[in-house]
Amino acid sequence: MEIFDTIADEVQKGNSDSVQELIKKSLLKDVPVEEILNNGLIKGMEIVSEKFKNNEIFIPEVLVSAKAMNTGLTILKPLLAESNVKPLGKVVIGTVRGDLHDIGKNIVAMMLQGAGFEIIDLGADVPKEKFLESVKKESANILGMSALLTTTMLYMKEIIETAKEEGLRQDIKVIIGGAPVTEAYAAQIGADGYAPDAASAVDLTKMLLNK
Ligand code: B1M
């Protein structure tokens, strides 16, 4: 089995220590950083993503895999910056004001990171000013908002309206999600897309940015 397959396998199993060791071993053998990232770590998370979408694995498994992937990314991040590998795009993400539910948002952020996007995670209970300041400051391509309460999802509309008023709307694609959010709601408030789960959020983001 090639070392990439082994790394992908260990990501799926959530073995952070093995992932770390295998990456160090690959780097010592001068394996290119991009190949470790694309054929090892991201490949592993893609499989996790698919299995999660098909209900073959569940949140605890996704979280341990995401942790293993993040361990690997921590080693590769400085090297990737050196080798100028461009991320697929920049995503500002957060759970909207008044809402403390962040588990789903965290999974979406991790999956997007695993797919090769740069993530600016603003956390939970995020006011519109913070979302829009970050979009401007980071020149983000995607604004991602999560809400788990029927009361807080209404705030997503306000954020989109304010982005329009501030002349930012045409520069970003807006994606939304969270248990009470629907495709119809996304269309109603003028978001560019809705994803029911983290794997779909990755597909949606790639589609919106033509990646
Ligand atoms: Co709360 N809570 N909660 N809660 N909580 C719900 C949401 C609720 C449905 C439970 C219920 O009553 N059946 C209900 C909302 C009812 C409603 O609005 N209609 C509810 C309530 C009422 C409350 C409180 C008001 C309770 C109280 O205090 N009386 C309170 C509110 C606090 C606040 O936010 N201000 C509260 C508090 C909490 C805890 C703090 C205890 C905890 C949150 C811990 C945390 O997140 N750190 C909590 C939890 C855990 C839940 C439930 C049980 C589980 C949510 C969860 O993590 N699911 C939830 C019940 C439920 O949803 N059935 C509930 C797992 C997660 C992986 O799924 O978040 O849906 P989810 O994310 C998915 C997709 O939705 C999608 O991808 C994710 C991964 O597949 N997705 C996106 C999510 N964000 C996305 C963004 C995207 C794209 C896709 O693009 C950007």
py3Dmol code that shows the C-alpha trace and the ligand (Angstrom):
import py3Dmol

protein = """\
ATOM      1  CA  MET A   1       0.000   0.000   0.000  1.00  0.00           C
ATOM      2  CA  GLU A   2       1.343   3.421  -0.947  1.00  0.00           C
ATOM      3  CA  ILE A   3       2.110   5.794   1.903  1.00  0.00           C
ATOM      4  CA  PHE A   4      -0.703   8.129   0.759  1.00  0.00           C
ATOM      5  CA  ASP A   5      -3.271   5.365   1.071  1.00  0.00           C
ATOM      6  CA  THR A   6      -1.974   4.596   4.550  1.00  0.00           C
ATOM      7  CA  ILE A   7      -2.268   8.261   5.569  1.00  0.00           C
ATOM      8  CA  ALA A   8      -5.818   8.404   4.135  1.00  0.00           C
ATOM      9  CA  ASP A   9      -6.637   5.216   6.003  1.00  0.00           C
ATOM     10  CA  GLU A  10      -5.295   6.524   9.316  1.00  0.00           C
ATOM     11  CA  VAL A  11      -7.298   9.764   8.846  1.00  0.00           C
ATOM     12  CA  GLN A  12     -10.417   7.655   8.422  1.00  0.00           C
ATOM     13  CA  LYS A  13      -9.574   5.686  11.553  1.00  0.00           C
ATOM     14  CA  GLY A  14      -8.882   8.923  13.430  1.00  0.00           C
ATOM     15  CA  ASN A  15      -5.341   7.901  14.436  1.00  0.00           C
ATOM     16  CA  SER A  16      -3.700  11.298  15.017  1.00  0.00           C
ATOM     17  CA  ASP A  17      -0.374   9.817  16.172  1.00  0.00           C
ATOM     18  CA  SER A  18      -0.006   7.570  13.121  1.00  0.00           C
ATOM     19  CA  VAL A  19      -0.949  10.418  10.783  1.00  0.00           C
ATOM     20  CA  GLN A  20       1.708  12.614  12.377  1.00  0.00           C
ATOM     21  CA  GLU A  21       4.371   9.864  12.151  1.00  0.00           C
ATOM     22  CA  LEU A  22       3.543   8.988   8.538  1.00  0.00           C
ATOM     23  CA  ILE A  23       3.712  12.626   7.454  1.00  0.00           C
ATOM     24  CA  LYS A  24       7.070  13.123   9.164  1.00  0.00           C
ATOM     25  CA  LYS A  25       8.334   9.954   7.503  1.00  0.00           C
ATOM     26  CA  SER A  26       7.121  11.162   4.075  1.00  0.00           C
ATOM     27  CA  LEU A  27       8.762  14.558   4.530  1.00  0.00           C
ATOM     28  CA  LEU A  28      12.065  12.893   5.398  1.00  0.00           C
ATOM     29  CA  LYS A  29      11.794  11.019   2.079  1.00  0.00           C
ATOM     30  CA  ASP A  30      11.231  14.361   0.291  1.00  0.00           C
ATOM     31  CA  VAL A  31       7.662  13.517  -0.711  1.00  0.00           C
ATOM     32  CA  PRO A  32       6.120  16.793  -1.985  1.00  0.00           C
ATOM     33  CA  VAL A  33       3.887  18.550   0.537  1.00  0.00           C
ATOM     34  CA  GLU A  34       1.053  18.980  -2.007  1.00  0.00           C
ATOM     35  CA  GLU A  35       0.972  15.234  -2.623  1.00  0.00           C
ATOM     36  CA  ILE A  36       0.775  14.443   1.083  1.00  0.00           C
ATOM     37  CA  LEU A  37      -2.072  16.941   1.403  1.00  0.00           C
ATOM     38  CA  ASN A  38      -4.087  15.961  -1.685  1.00  0.00           C
ATOM     39  CA  ASN A  39      -3.472  12.223  -1.924  1.00  0.00           C
ATOM     40  CA  GLY A  40      -3.259  11.532   1.810  1.00  0.00           C
ATOM     41  CA  LEU A  41      -5.097  13.877   4.157  1.00  0.00           C
ATOM     42  CA  ILE A  42      -7.760  15.287   1.830  1.00  0.00           C
ATOM     43  CA  LYS A  43      -8.365  11.882   0.244  1.00  0.00           C
ATOM     44  CA  GLY A  44      -8.976  10.482   3.719  1.00  0.00           C
ATOM     45  CA  MET A  45     -11.423  13.245   4.645  1.00  0.00           C
ATOM     46  CA  GLU A  46     -13.231  12.883   1.310  1.00  0.00           C
ATOM     47  CA  ILE A  47     -13.944   9.261   2.129  1.00  0.00           C
ATOM     48  CA  VAL A  48     -15.063  10.251   5.648  1.00  0.00           C
ATOM     49  CA  SER A  49     -17.285  12.927   4.090  1.00  0.00           C
ATOM     50  CA  GLU A  50     -18.942  10.457   1.714  1.00  0.00           C
ATOM     51  CA  LYS A  51     -19.479   7.860   4.455  1.00  0.00           C
ATOM     52  CA  PHE A  52     -21.017  10.540   6.699  1.00  0.00           C
ATOM     53  CA  LYS A  53     -23.335  11.661   3.882  1.00  0.00           C
ATOM     54  CA  ASN A  54     -24.444   8.047   3.377  1.00  0.00           C
ATOM     55  CA  ASN A  55     -25.012   7.478   7.109  1.00  0.00           C
ATOM     56  CA  GLU A  56     -22.285   4.811   7.201  1.00  0.00           C
ATOM     57  CA  ILE A  57     -20.481   6.695   9.998  1.00  0.00           C
ATOM     58  CA  PHE A  58     -21.672   9.270  12.514  1.00  0.00           C
ATOM     59  CA  ILE A  59     -20.582  12.479  14.264  1.00  0.00           C
ATOM     60  CA  PRO A  60     -18.123  10.941  16.783  1.00  0.00           C
ATOM     61  CA  GLU A  61     -16.178   9.223  13.972  1.00  0.00           C
ATOM     62  CA  VAL A  62     -16.205  12.417  11.891  1.00  0.00           C
ATOM     63  CA  LEU A  63     -14.831  14.405  14.812  1.00  0.00           C
ATOM     64  CA  VAL A  64     -11.918  12.013  15.467  1.00  0.00           C
ATOM     65  CA  SER A  65     -11.066  11.922  11.759  1.00  0.00           C
ATOM     66  CA  ALA A  66     -11.210  15.712  11.601  1.00  0.00           C
ATOM     67  CA  LYS A  67      -8.888  15.855  14.606  1.00  0.00           C
ATOM     68  CA  ALA A  68      -6.414  13.478  12.936  1.00  0.00           C
ATOM     69  CA  MET A  69      -6.582  15.556   9.773  1.00  0.00           C
ATOM     70  CA  ASN A  70      -5.988  18.751  11.726  1.00  0.00           C
ATOM     71  CA  THR A  71      -2.942  17.189  13.398  1.00  0.00           C
ATOM     72  CA  GLY A  72      -1.541  16.529   9.928  1.00  0.00           C
ATOM     73  CA  LEU A  73      -2.448  19.979   8.686  1.00  0.00           C
ATOM     74  CA  THR A  74      -0.592  21.568  11.601  1.00  0.00           C
ATOM     75  CA  ILE A  75       2.622  19.975  10.327  1.00  0.00           C
ATOM     76  CA  LEU A  76       1.968  20.831   6.676  1.00  0.00           C
ATOM     77  CA  LYS A  77       0.605  24.373   7.110  1.00  0.00           C
ATOM     78  CA  PRO A  78       3.955  26.214   7.423  1.00  0.00           C
ATOM     79  CA  LEU A  79       5.453  24.124   4.595  1.00  0.00           C
ATOM     80  CA  LEU A  80       2.429  24.769   2.391  1.00  0.00           C
ATOM     81  CA  ALA A  81       2.778  28.498   2.975  1.00  0.00           C
ATOM     82  CA  GLU A  82       6.408  28.210   1.844  1.00  0.00           C
ATOM     83  CA  SER A  83       5.574  26.202  -1.271  1.00  0.00           C
ATOM     84  CA  ASN A  84       2.824  28.689  -2.213  1.00  0.00           C
ATOM     85  CA  VAL A  85       0.062  26.150  -2.663  1.00  0.00           C
ATOM     86  CA  LYS A  86      -3.034  28.251  -3.189  1.00  0.00           C
ATOM     87  CA  PRO A  87      -6.107  27.342  -1.151  1.00  0.00           C
ATOM     88  CA  LEU A  88      -9.254  26.713  -3.227  1.00  0.00           C
ATOM     89  CA  GLY A  89     -10.827  29.799  -1.659  1.00  0.00           C
ATOM     90  CA  LYS A  90     -11.336  31.633   1.602  1.00  0.00           C
ATOM     91  CA  VAL A  91     -14.398  30.968   3.750  1.00  0.00           C
ATOM     92  CA  VAL A  92     -15.574  33.139   6.646  1.00  0.00           C
ATOM     93  CA  ILE A  93     -17.867  30.990   8.776  1.00  0.00           C
ATOM     94  CA  GLY A  94     -19.772  31.314  12.033  1.00  0.00           C
ATOM     95  CA  THR A  95     -22.974  30.599  13.938  1.00  0.00           C
ATOM     96  CA  VAL A  96     -25.205  33.670  13.933  1.00  0.00           C
ATOM     97  CA  ARG A  97     -25.911  36.061  16.823  1.00  0.00           C
ATOM     98  CA  GLY A  98     -27.912  34.649  19.715  1.00  0.00           C
ATOM     99  CA  ASP A  99     -27.091  31.067  18.784  1.00  0.00           C
ATOM    100  CA  LEU A 100     -24.561  28.987  20.726  1.00  0.00           C
ATOM    101  CA  HIS A 101     -24.883  25.745  18.737  1.00  0.00           C
ATOM    102  CA  ASP A 102     -21.504  25.208  17.120  1.00  0.00           C
ATOM    103  CA  ILE A 103     -21.052  21.459  16.651  1.00  0.00           C
ATOM    104  CA  GLY A 104     -22.469  21.342  13.116  1.00  0.00           C
ATOM    105  CA  LYS A 105     -20.679  24.535  12.117  1.00  0.00           C
ATOM    106  CA  ASN A 106     -17.386  23.107  13.391  1.00  0.00           C
ATOM    107  CA  ILE A 107     -17.846  19.970  11.313  1.00  0.00           C
ATOM    108  CA  VAL A 108     -18.623  22.027   8.220  1.00  0.00           C
ATOM    109  CA  ALA A 109     -15.520  24.184   8.845  1.00  0.00           C
ATOM    110  CA  MET A 110     -13.313  21.107   9.306  1.00  0.00           C
ATOM    111  CA  MET A 111     -14.653  19.409   6.170  1.00  0.00           C
ATOM    112  CA  LEU A 112     -14.097  22.573   4.134  1.00  0.00           C
ATOM    113  CA  GLN A 113     -10.581  22.855   5.495  1.00  0.00           C
ATOM    114  CA  GLY A 114      -9.993  19.214   4.646  1.00  0.00           C
ATOM    115  CA  ALA A 115     -11.186  19.883   1.108  1.00  0.00           C
ATOM    116  CA  GLY A 116      -8.525  22.589   0.695  1.00  0.00           C
ATOM    117  CA  PHE A 117     -10.308  25.824   1.649  1.00  0.00           C
ATOM    118  CA  GLU A 118      -8.833  28.396   4.013  1.00  0.00           C
ATOM    119  CA  ILE A 119     -11.182  28.871   6.959  1.00  0.00           C
ATOM    120  CA  ILE A 120     -11.741  31.928   9.115  1.00  0.00           C
ATOM    121  CA  ASP A 121     -13.909  30.551  11.910  1.00  0.00           C
ATOM    122  CA  LEU A 122     -15.565  33.328  13.904  1.00  0.00           C
ATOM    123  CA  GLY A 123     -17.132  30.924  16.403  1.00  0.00           C
ATOM    124  CA  ALA A 124     -20.706  31.131  17.677  1.00  0.00           C
ATOM    125  CA  ASP A 125     -23.027  34.046  18.570  1.00  0.00           C
ATOM    126  CA  VAL A 126     -21.538  36.165  15.796  1.00  0.00           C
ATOM    127  CA  PRO A 127     -23.071  39.617  15.100  1.00  0.00           C
ATOM    128  CA  LYS A 128     -23.413  40.920  11.527  1.00  0.00           C
ATOM    129  CA  GLU A 129     -20.701  43.537  12.034  1.00  0.00           C
ATOM    130  CA  LYS A 130     -18.146  40.835  12.836  1.00  0.00           C
ATOM    131  CA  PHE A 131     -19.151  38.693   9.825  1.00  0.00           C
ATOM    132  CA  LEU A 132     -18.950  41.610   7.407  1.00  0.00           C
ATOM    133  CA  GLU A 133     -15.754  43.105   8.838  1.00  0.00           C
ATOM    134  CA  SER A 134     -14.085  39.725   8.469  1.00  0.00           C
ATOM    135  CA  VAL A 135     -15.340  39.266   4.893  1.00  0.00           C
ATOM    136  CA  LYS A 136     -13.827  42.675   4.010  1.00  0.00           C
ATOM    137  CA  LYS A 137     -10.575  42.234   5.911  1.00  0.00           C
ATOM    138  CA  GLU A 138      -9.924  38.729   4.582  1.00  0.00           C
ATOM    139  CA  SER A 139     -11.254  39.344   1.046  1.00  0.00           C
ATOM    140  CA  ALA A 140     -13.243  36.149   1.524  1.00  0.00           C
ATOM    141  CA  ASN A 141     -14.939  34.332  -1.363  1.00  0.00           C
ATOM    142  CA  ILE A 142     -17.592  32.641   0.756  1.00  0.00           C
ATOM    143  CA  LEU A 143     -19.644  33.729   3.759  1.00  0.00           C
ATOM    144  CA  GLY A 144     -20.994  30.689   5.625  1.00  0.00           C
ATOM    145  CA  MET A 145     -23.650  31.061   8.302  1.00  0.00           C
ATOM    146  CA  SER A 146     -25.076  28.421  10.591  1.00  0.00           C
ATOM    147  CA  ALA A 147     -28.194  28.590  12.793  1.00  0.00           C
ATOM    148  CA  LEU A 148     -29.922  25.911  14.871  1.00  0.00           C
ATOM    149  CA  LEU A 149     -32.816  27.904  16.264  1.00  0.00           C
ATOM    150  CA  THR A 150     -35.913  29.002  14.372  1.00  0.00           C
ATOM    151  CA  THR A 151     -35.517  32.378  16.069  1.00  0.00           C
ATOM    152  CA  THR A 152     -31.857  32.967  15.158  1.00  0.00           C
ATOM    153  CA  MET A 153     -32.093  31.794  11.528  1.00  0.00           C
ATOM    154  CA  LEU A 154     -34.069  34.984  10.817  1.00  0.00           C
ATOM    155  CA  TYR A 155     -30.905  37.008  11.483  1.00  0.00           C
ATOM    156  CA  MET A 156     -29.279  35.499   8.378  1.00  0.00           C
ATOM    157  CA  LYS A 157     -31.582  37.660   6.242  1.00  0.00           C
ATOM    158  CA  GLU A 158     -30.479  40.779   8.105  1.00  0.00           C
ATOM    159  CA  ILE A 159     -26.823  39.931   7.474  1.00  0.00           C
ATOM    160  CA  ILE A 160     -27.440  39.476   3.741  1.00  0.00           C
ATOM    161  CA  GLU A 161     -29.395  42.763   3.595  1.00  0.00           C
ATOM    162  CA  THR A 162     -26.582  44.605   5.397  1.00  0.00           C
ATOM    163  CA  ALA A 163     -24.011  43.077   3.031  1.00  0.00           C
ATOM    164  CA  LYS A 164     -26.072  44.510   0.153  1.00  0.00           C
ATOM    165  CA  GLU A 165     -26.278  47.946   1.786  1.00  0.00           C
ATOM    166  CA  GLU A 166     -22.518  47.955   2.325  1.00  0.00           C
ATOM    167  CA  GLY A 167     -21.865  47.004  -1.317  1.00  0.00           C
ATOM    168  CA  LEU A 168     -20.293  43.670  -0.346  1.00  0.00           C
ATOM    169  CA  ARG A 169     -22.908  41.263  -1.628  1.00  0.00           C
ATOM    170  CA  GLN A 170     -21.627  40.949  -5.210  1.00  0.00           C
ATOM    171  CA  ASP A 171     -18.125  40.045  -3.988  1.00  0.00           C
ATOM    172  CA  ILE A 172     -19.140  36.947  -2.013  1.00  0.00           C
ATOM    173  CA  LYS A 173     -21.203  33.804  -2.252  1.00  0.00           C
ATOM    174  CA  VAL A 174     -23.389  33.195   0.783  1.00  0.00           C
ATOM    175  CA  ILE A 175     -24.089  29.660   1.992  1.00  0.00           C
ATOM    176  CA  ILE A 176     -26.292  28.746   4.922  1.00  0.00           C
ATOM    177  CA  GLY A 177     -27.175  25.672   6.941  1.00  0.00           C
ATOM    178  CA  GLY A 178     -28.347  24.278  10.266  1.00  0.00           C
ATOM    179  CA  ALA A 179     -31.208  22.002  11.300  1.00  0.00           C
ATOM    180  CA  PRO A 180     -34.145  24.435  10.780  1.00  0.00           C
ATOM    181  CA  VAL A 181     -32.757  25.953   7.562  1.00  0.00           C
ATOM    182  CA  THR A 182     -34.132  24.823   4.197  1.00  0.00           C
ATOM    183  CA  GLU A 183     -33.440  25.308   0.506  1.00  0.00           C
ATOM    184  CA  ALA A 184     -36.633  27.379   0.267  1.00  0.00           C
ATOM    185  CA  TYR A 185     -35.498  29.628   3.105  1.00  0.00           C
ATOM    186  CA  ALA A 186     -32.127  30.152   1.421  1.00  0.00           C
ATOM    187  CA  ALA A 187     -33.893  31.223  -1.789  1.00  0.00           C
ATOM    188  CA  GLN A 188     -36.285  33.456   0.161  1.00  0.00           C
ATOM    189  CA  ILE A 189     -33.522  35.440   1.876  1.00  0.00           C
ATOM    190  CA  GLY A 190     -31.285  35.632  -1.193  1.00  0.00           C
ATOM    191  CA  ALA A 191     -28.480  33.260  -0.136  1.00  0.00           C
ATOM    192  CA  ASP A 192     -26.555  31.551  -2.928  1.00  0.00           C
ATOM    193  CA  GLY A 193     -26.997  28.101  -1.498  1.00  0.00           C
ATOM    194  CA  TYR A 194     -28.058  25.803   1.318  1.00  0.00           C
ATOM    195  CA  ALA A 195     -26.432  22.578   2.429  1.00  0.00           C
ATOM    196  CA  PRO A 196     -28.150  19.997   4.658  1.00  0.00           C
ATOM    197  CA  ASP A 197     -24.853  18.532   5.891  1.00  0.00           C
ATOM    198  CA  ALA A 198     -21.100  19.091   5.916  1.00  0.00           C
ATOM    199  CA  ALA A 199     -20.296  16.944   2.891  1.00  0.00           C
ATOM    200  CA  SER A 200     -22.917  18.777   0.833  1.00  0.00           C
ATOM    201  CA  ALA A 201     -21.491  22.086   2.078  1.00  0.00           C
ATOM    202  CA  VAL A 202     -18.146  21.104   0.521  1.00  0.00           C
ATOM    203  CA  ASP A 203     -19.822  20.156  -2.779  1.00  0.00           C
ATOM    204  CA  LEU A 204     -21.826  23.396  -2.749  1.00  0.00           C
ATOM    205  CA  THR A 205     -18.800  25.584  -2.018  1.00  0.00           C
ATOM    206  CA  LYS A 206     -16.778  23.940  -4.798  1.00  0.00           C
ATOM    207  CA  MET A 207     -19.692  24.356  -7.203  1.00  0.00           C
ATOM    208  CA  LEU A 208     -20.181  28.043  -6.347  1.00  0.00           C
ATOM    209  CA  LEU A 209     -16.463  28.768  -6.860  1.00  0.00           C
ATOM    210  CA  ASN A 210     -16.202  26.541  -9.969  1.00  0.00           C
ATOM    211  CA  LYS A 211     -13.583  24.310  -8.287  1.00  0.00           C
TER     212      LYS A 211
END
"""
ligand_1 = """\
91
B1M
Co -30.145 23.204 21.600
N -31.810 23.237 20.574
N -30.794 24.709 22.671
N -28.510 22.977 22.596
N -29.899 21.629 20.660
C -31.906 22.336 19.442
C -31.445 23.013 18.165
C -33.467 21.996 19.423
C -34.009 21.587 18.036
C -33.758 20.890 20.497
C -35.226 20.588 20.619
O -35.927 21.275 21.238
N -35.691 19.515 20.004
C -34.060 23.307 19.947
C -34.426 24.359 18.896
C -35.923 24.495 18.694
C -36.210 25.517 17.670
O -35.626 26.511 17.513
N -37.242 25.214 16.944
C -32.973 23.777 20.891
C -33.148 24.690 21.951
C -34.576 25.146 22.183
C -32.102 25.156 22.757
C -32.157 26.166 23.900
C -33.060 27.374 23.661
C -32.565 25.375 25.139
C -32.823 26.223 26.365
O -31.920 26.819 26.876
N -34.097 26.255 26.728
C -30.694 26.585 24.069
C -30.335 27.788 23.187
C -28.945 28.273 23.430
C -28.564 29.269 22.390
O -28.095 28.885 21.345
N -28.769 30.539 22.658
C -29.997 25.359 23.568
C -28.752 24.945 23.997
C -28.104 23.805 23.579
C -26.773 23.312 24.166
C -25.822 24.434 24.587
C -27.091 22.459 25.366
C -26.256 22.354 23.034
C -25.319 23.032 22.041
C -23.854 22.707 22.300
C -22.996 23.218 21.187
O -23.362 23.318 20.028
N -21.767 23.559 21.565
C -27.564 22.025 22.315
C -27.721 20.926 21.437
C -26.556 19.957 21.371
C -28.894 20.731 20.659
C -29.278 19.528 19.792
C -29.719 18.417 20.728
C -28.221 18.963 18.866
C -27.588 19.996 17.908
C -26.371 19.389 17.259
O -25.233 19.655 17.652
N -26.596 18.492 16.279
C -30.469 20.130 18.932
C -31.471 19.082 18.508
C -31.430 18.815 17.009
O -30.835 19.530 16.228
N -32.166 17.823 16.627
C -30.868 21.303 19.733
C -25.516 17.765 15.606
C -24.929 18.608 14.450
C -23.828 17.830 13.756
O -25.968 18.813 13.512
O -25.984 21.269 14.011
O -27.713 20.230 12.463
P -26.335 20.265 13.022
O -25.323 20.495 11.797
C -25.377 19.753 10.598
C -26.290 20.349 9.531
O -27.350 21.116 10.051
C -25.361 21.133 8.642
O -24.177 20.364 8.687
C -23.970 19.883 10.015
C -23.181 18.605 9.941
O -23.844 17.639 9.169
N -25.002 22.515 8.953
C -24.550 23.346 7.971
C -24.923 23.169 10.114
N -24.462 24.395 9.941
C -24.206 24.540 8.630
C -23.694 25.621 7.897
C -23.537 25.464 6.514
C -23.918 24.279 5.886
C -24.404 23.208 6.595
O -23.053 26.427 5.734
C -22.417 27.514 6.316
"""
view = py3Dmol.view(width=600, height=400)
view.addModel(protein, "pdb")
view.setStyle({"model": 0}, {"cartoon": {"style": "trace"}})
view.addModel(ligand_1, "xyz")
view.setStyle({"model": 1}, {"stick": {}})
view.zoomTo()
view.show()
